[in-house]
Amino acid sequence: MIKTELKQPSAIFIACAIFFAIIFFGLYWTYSSNQAIIKEQKLLLNGLSKTQASTIERRLSIAFTSTQLLAAEIEHHGDSFNDFDDFDGYSKNLMSFIEGISSLQLAPNGIIEKISPLKGNESAIGLDIFADPKYREAALQAIEKHKMIAIGPVPLVQGGTAVIGRSPVYLYRGTQREVFWGFASAIISLDELLQPTRLKELERDGYQYTLTRVHLDTGQKLTFAQSSKPLSNIVSTTNIHLPIGTWEISISRDISNRLTSNLISGSILSLIAALAISIGFYAIAIQPLRLHTLVKEKTQELQRLAYNDPLTKLPNRRYLNDQLPALLRSNKKRHQISAFIYFDLDNFKRINDTIGHDVGDKVLEIVAQRLDSLRSESDKVVRLGGDEFGIYLSNIENKQGAKEHAERVLAYIHSPINLDSKEFILSTSLGIAMIPEHGDTLVSIMQNADMALYQAKQRGKNQSVFYSHDMKTTTLDLVEAEEDLTKALQNDEFELYYQPQFDLKTKHVFGAEALIRWNHPTKGLIFPDQFIQLAENTGQIIRIGHWVLENGISYLARRREQGLPYILLHVNLSSQQLSDPHLATVVKALLYKYQVPAEWLGVEVTETSLLEDVSLAKVLLQSLKDMGICVAIDDFGTGYSSLGQLKNLPVSLLKIDRSFVMDLERDQADRKIVEAIIAMAHKLGIKVLAEGIETKEQWDMLASFQCDFGQGYYISRAIPEKDFNAAPPIQ
């Protein structure tokens, strides 16, 4: 009895401690509950905003397309626009297929002349878009950038809000005769366009929304549509990607009353629980154990949440970081062989960028399910982030086991995925690191598997590659080379050299070939054959090609300013440049910038690059030739084309590859081939230049074959601008 009394003060103290502890825990639990409600609300809002954004994006994109269709119709009529009497009929037909369009307008030279329907819009007839300060700046930008613009929000006379989609119209687009005609415009009623969406229904259910865009020049946020109540503090915003820019839709819902109610309820419950538990402390001795168990369960639940990817339900990178070291130690003790496969989906970004992240997420879920179905009980499949995954094979016999599993992954991922009546065929690249052969720590294993993955992509993707020790050196060297190449343009380390081209009959210089050199800060002068392939693999060849074009044209301008004689300068084009539909426009702009006649410039393309897409190359080369630029085929004879094919190409000059010239004095077969090429080219009206002339005998022999021009070491190597300018004057 005395022992019990002695414990009463301690019991009271413990009861008070329990009381305050429960109060604190209850308030914290209430706070956590509110945070969970907020998180749940955010997830709901995020889903709603994405769904509505997708609907609005689809409808607005179709509506804005009407101006482009109308512009195309005008371009089709061309100079006969005044005969376009059925504008009203065409417009009614177009508006019957595309919802949300209030009217269509035509503004030749920026002055509105035709409107359909005209009724109610008579006041807009004769409006000069360029004279109106509200429309002038945007109209000029549309002409400059050759792209459609949006103006708005604009209030409608009949009520409601609209946005104006305006497309510049060009006659003879893509030719030297291209001329600005005017504008094709569509008045798009947002109220009508947004009516099929769930925005009004959501507003009735207590949600708030806004549809906005940011003005590109002023940075001002423009509102197209909004709910009667302003947005609350819990908002989900989704971008709407349109042909005229990016809009945003924001959706919110005010749950402050719910949170307040939850807080009050939680506080009251915490107080009641604290009192009940404190008072019942003496009678229920097991209560602390129950509380301990509850806390432990909550901790385990939080741990499960922290270790799992919410989208795919697979373990995440944090799980891998925390759990894999223990698995590695266990396997090491038992002397077991294991492997780690690191991989991602090839070109997965294209799905997100072109179709949408919603579809991309569904694809990732299906991929995760497939991967999980392939694993054994002891294996681990984790999502490392984005489209990156990892597979830990806990117990395998040898490399062949890892290889077989990788092959199953490749085959399973490659199986078609059907979503919303669309079929997706994916591929993946896998890097495999064997454990402990390729590392026994998480860091080394991940690094080595990543290097193997990089090699798999370099070898063409859709395959698996094992790590090897020489990959580290190769990868580091390649990364260093890529970084050096990126810095080369920034630091102006490139330089053009010029190799003279001579007339074989008059022995006078008539032109030169521009050849790029890299003045590396530590490695010295580097020739193109050591870095052009790297530039093509990394996609930097377009920037380097543009640099060569601009510097070559600017050199011609400097020659004119210095009073030096005219030359024809040939610049080499890569296959990627031939695939660029804007190349002709870029060349034309550079010639205009430096005021250099097009006849002073020539372009050289190889047979192999030309044959990648003959039809596309033909259109591009024809555009260049129409400007007056000399088009030359370089290294002729090393590819698979023929002189017969050349008759369909806009070629002015044929360059015989040096491999046919180097043994010309000794090899009778080479002489016959060269004679035949020259004769047939002349029959097609094409001039011929021989490359790689190194001796006087070769020069004389080529001249006797009626070859027109030549270049090679017998005349001169490629030399810097200063030395080329200092050469004897051209006669």
Buried (B, 14 or more C-beta within 10 A) or exposed (E): EEEEEEEEEEEEEBBEEBBEBBBEBBBEBBEEBBEEBBEEBBEBBBBBBBBBBBBBBEBBBBBBBBBBBBBBBBBEBEEEBEEBEEBBEBBEEBBEEBBBBBBBBBBBEBBBBBBBEEEEBEEBEEBEBBEEEEBBEBBBBBBEEEEBBBBBBBEBEEEBBBBBBBBBBBBEBEEEEEEBBBBBBBBBBBBBBBEEBBBBEBBEEEBBBBBBBBEEEEEEEBEBBBBEEEBBEBBBBBEBEBBBBEBBBBBBBBBEEBBEEBBEEBBEEBBEBBEEBBEEBBEEEEBEEEBEEEEEEEEEEEEEEEBBBEEBEBBBBEBBEBBBEEBBEEBEEEEBBBBBBBBBBBEBEEBBEEBBEBBBBBBBBBBBEBBEEBBEEEBBBBBBEEBBBBBBBBBBEEBEBBBEBBEEBBEBBEEEBEEEEEEBEBBBBBBBBBBBBBBBEBEBBBBBBBBBBBBBBBEEEBBBBBBEEEBEEBBEEBEEBBEBBEEBBEEEBBBBBBBBBBBBEEEEBBBBBBBBBBBBEEEEEBEBEEBBEBBBEEEBBBEBBBBBBBBBBBBBBEBBEEEBEBBBBBBBBBBBBBBBEEBBBBBBEBBEEBEBEBEBBBBBBBBBBBBEBEEBBBBBBBBBBEBEBBBBBBBBBBBEBEBEBBEEBBBBBBBBBBEBBBEBEEEEEBBEBBBEBBEBBBEEEBBBBBBBBBBEEBBEBBBEBEBBBBBBEBBBEBBEBEEBBEBEEEE
